[in-house]
């Protein structure tokens, strides 16, 4: 699993994890998404530890469309 720059394709960070499932969601409520990795019976949460540049921004969960997109029960559903 890794984090890369989308324009250049350069790897920024490589995680030494094997993932059974990978999710992205705003679990800390600061409008920035965290990476959730389920590996066996372990759940790892990777977050941005930098100070929140826009603390007045509302939680992503307040957005109806965001909540609906995160309710995907079937990995392969559109």
C-alpha positions as CSV (number, residue, x, y, z in Angstrom):
1,X,0.0,0.0,0.0
2,X,1.4,3.4,-0.9
3,X,0.6,7.1,-1.2
4,X,1.6,8.7,-4.5
5,X,1.4,12.1,-6.3
6,X,-1.3,11.8,-8.9
7,X,0.3,14.0,-11.5
8,X,3.8,12.5,-11.4
9,X,3.1,9.0,-10.1
10,X,6.0,9.4,-7.7
11,X,5.6,7.4,-4.5
12,X,5.5,9.7,-1.4
13,X,5.0,7.1,1.3
14,X,5.0,3.3,1.3
15,X,3.1,1.5,4.1
16,X,4.3,-2.0,5.0
17,X,0.8,-3.5,5.4
18,X,-1.2,-6.1,3.7
19,X,-4.8,-5.0,3.4
20,X,-7.9,-7.2,3.2
21,X,-10.0,-4.1,2.9
22,X,-9.2,-0.4,2.4
23,X,-11.5,2.4,3.2
24,X,-11.3,6.2,3.1
25,X,-13.5,8.3,5.3
26,X,-13.6,11.4,7.5
27,X,-13.5,9.5,10.9
28,X,-11.9,12.4,12.9
29,X,-14.5,14.9,11.8
30,X,-12.1,17.6,10.5
31,X,-13.3,17.4,6.8
32,X,-10.1,15.6,5.9
33,X,-10.3,11.9,5.1
34,X,-8.3,9.2,6.9
35,X,-7.2,5.9,5.4
36,X,-8.6,2.8,7.2
37,X,-6.9,-0.5,6.6
38,X,-8.4,-3.7,7.7
39,X,-5.8,-6.5,7.8
40,X,-7.1,-9.7,9.4
41,X,-8.6,-8.7,12.7
42,X,-6.5,-5.5,13.0
43,X,-7.8,-2.0,12.0
44,X,-5.1,0.6,11.2
45,X,-6.1,4.3,10.8
46,X,-3.7,6.6,9.0
47,X,-4.4,10.3,9.4
48,X,-2.9,13.7,8.5
49,X,-1.2,14.9,11.7
50,X,-0.6,18.4,10.4
51,X,-2.7,21.2,11.9
52,X,-6.1,21.6,10.2
53,X,-5.7,24.6,7.9
54,X,-9.5,25.3,7.8
55,X,-11.0,24.3,11.2
56,X,-14.2,26.1,10.4
57,X,-14.9,23.7,7.5
58,X,-18.0,21.5,8.3
59,X,-17.6,17.7,8.7
60,X,-17.9,15.8,5.5
61,X,-20.6,13.6,7.1
62,X,-22.9,16.7,7.1
63,X,-23.0,16.4,3.3
64,X,-25.9,14.2,2.2
65,X,-24.1,13.0,-0.9
66,X,-20.9,12.1,1.1
67,X,-23.0,9.9,3.5
68,X,-24.7,8.2,0.6
69,X,-21.4,7.4,-1.1
70,X,-20.0,5.9,2.1
71,X,-22.9,3.6,2.5
72,X,-21.6,1.2,-0.1
73,X,-22.2,-2.3,1.2
74,X,-21.1,-4.0,-2.0
75,X,-17.5,-3.3,-3.1
76,X,-18.3,-3.6,-6.8
77,X,-21.5,-1.6,-6.8
78,X,-21.3,1.7,-8.8
